[in-house]
Structure formats: structure tokens, C-alpha cells
Amino acid sequence: MTEKNELLQSIIEGIQEKKGKNICTIHLKGMTGAVCDYFVICEGNTPTQVSALADSIDEIVKKNTKEDPIRVHGQQLAEWIAMDYGDIIVHIFLPELRNFYNIDNLWEDANSERIPSID
């Protein structure tokens, strides 16, 4: 498994560990204007769950890949937390903010994949 695939799988594992919902990966590599290779987008039902999802991603990524995020924004309100891992940017939303900002559809031409939630 390549390092990027291991990072991507670790991020998804962290989301699924805390029951994150509506997980989507968007493959941006090679797209004009893309700032990274992948977006990973998911949601939590409450600010507490959004925060727990970010903590879980951080913990599992560190355990599996020894990587830390370059930056993490939004932890104080925990309504939309963005975690920057360089080639992969993770967006963790409350459902109403995800609908409002609609970043899932900013890159309509990119390949996207829905990842099953674990209930």
C-alpha cells in the first residue's frame, strides 16, 4: 500500500471509528486549481461528535502512519473542522453547514466515491 493510500485509509478508519456519516472522497489529483490530491468529507450530528471525529482521525493516522496534520482549523466551535495533511484535506461538518457550503459539488468533474458508514 502506498503512503498516500495508507493515509487515506487511516483517515476513513478514524471517521468510521466514531460513526461519522456520509463519508465521501473526492480525487482531485491533476485537476486544474486543486490544492491537494484528495478531499475527504464527512459529518457528525453534534459539535461533540465533530470534535470526536477529528480526534479519532488524528489518533489513528498517528498510530498507522506517524503523520500529524499540518494545520487544523475550526476546533473551537466544532461545526466545521478542516484537517490539512498536505495531499489530503479532511472536512468534518455538522449536516446543516455541509449542506450550506456544499463543497461536495465544487469539483463536479472530479471522481468521487461514497464510503459506507459503519452503524
N, C-alpha and C positions, 0 to 999 in steps of 0.2 A: 504494500500500500504506500503511495507517495505521501510525503509530509502534508501536502495540502489536503489530500483526501482524508488523512488521519485527523487533521484539524477539523475539517467539515463534519466528519462522523462524530467526533468528540463534542462538537457544538450541538449537534442534533441529539446525541445521548443526554447531554445536560438539560436540554429542553424537555425531552421525554421523561427524564427522571422526576421532574417536578410538575408533570401533567400539563405542559404547555400545549396550547391548541392552535389549530390552523397553521401548521408549520409549512413554510414554502421556501424553496431555494431558487434563486434566480442566477443563472450562469451569465455573467457579463463579460467574460474574457473576450477580447477582440472587438467589443462594441465601442464605437466612437464616443468619446466623452466619459467612459466608465472610469470610476475612481478606484475600483477594485475588481477582483475576478468573480466574486460571489456576494450576493446579499442573502442572508438568512433572516426570514421574517416570521415572527410568531406572536402569540398573545397570551396574556394571563388575565384572569377575571377581576382581580383587585390589585391595588398598588403593592400589597404584601406579596402576592404571587408573582407579580412582575419583578420585584426585588429578589425573591427566592429563585426565580429562573436565572437571573443574571449571576447570582452567587453560585448556583449549580453549574452553569456553563463555565465560569471561572475555575471552579474546583476540578471539574472533570477534565477540562482542557489542560490545566497544570499537571494533573496526575498522568494523563496519557501522552502529552506532547512536550511538557515542560515550558510551554509558552504562556506569556502574560499578555493581556490586551495592551495595545499602545496607548489607548485612551478609552475611558468610559464616561459617558455623559448621561445625565438625567436621573441619577440615583436618588437625589434629594426628594423629588416628587414621586418618582417611580410610576409615571404614567406612560413614558416612552423612554426606554433606556437603549442607548446605542453603544455597542462594544466594537472597537476597531482592532482587528487582528491583522491589519495590513492588507493582505489579499482577500480577506473575508470580513465583511461588516455585518454585525448582528443587530437587528432591530426587534425589541421586545415592547409590545404595545398593550394598552388597555383596548378592548374592542372598539369603543366609540372613537378613540383617536386614530386607530388604524383605518377605520372607515373614512374619517375626515381627511387625513393626509393621503390616503390611497397610493402609497408608494409601490404597492404591488404592481400597479399598472403604469408606472413611469417608464418602464422598459418593456413595452409590449412586444417588441421584436426579439427579445431575448428568450432563451429556453428556460422554462420554469418547471419545477416539479413540486407536487404536493407530497408531503411526508405524513404518513399516518400518525395520529395521536395515539398514545397508549392510555387507555382508561383503567 
